[in-house]
């Protein structure tokens, strides 16, 4: 099974998969509204606006794994749109680590970062760039969405 075939649920409760984005490069990010890194939402939205017409989308996956996410999808959606003006797709809350880890994250966490380390998500705002050919690049939480290495990676996989 391809990473794009893994079932996911939108923040509005619609079942789907990444196959909806099969012709796009996507940046998958585990987000959290009450995290100190939440100002990254603004830069993620800037990426969305800059590259969306070139076959790219940010995909936000809220997670309360680190106890910093709001209690329900409605509150998350309102916070993201009202506070940060988010237009990129958001999905239902997921677990990114542990026994109940979402299958998408079970697959993504097999990818090593630039230091060669794969495995557990270490914090909110970990980023995975998935190319249209399903190649995955991993960026740790403190790597800003507009860091040169992220921009270069995105531009290199645009369809």
Secondary structure, DSSP 8 states (H G I E B T S, - for coil): --GGGSEEEBTTS-EEEGGGGTTSEEEEEEE-TTSTTTTHHHHHHHHHHHHGGGTEEEEEEE--TTS-S-SSHHHHHHHHHHHH---SEEE-----SSTT--HHHHHHTTS--TTS--SS--STT-EEEE-TT--EEEE-TTS-TT-HHHHHHHHHH--
